[in-house]
């Protein structure tokens, strides 16, 4: 993926591509108190990217501190992500946490990642397949 974003149409057409992994980076809560109408819905087959509990350094005094590379790699492997994975990340607000996840992967040297433009709200707006959590 050359672009930092992909459209929902692109993702829908490419769901069966080998090595494509869809990450749901929807926040459980957020400091802005934003609410989503889609809290219990995800794109079919998406894997939950838990920024707060799995992908943040809990020993840091600062919230959401990036993990050490070996810890980041271990958590990615637990999600089935490896070096040749093509990743699309979204969240249920639209573009709230997905961009941070994109940056995290870029900081760790992974280049094949994009943010879903419009996130889950746009996916649902186009009536593409979802599943309940």
Secondary structure, DSSP 4 states (H G I P E B T S, - for coil): --SSEE-HHHHHHTTT-TTEEEEE---SS-TT----TTTTEEETT-EE--TTTTSS-TTSSSTTPPPPHHHHHHHHHHTT--TT-EEEEE-SSSSSSHHHHHHHHHHTT--SEEEETTHHHHHHHTT--EEE-
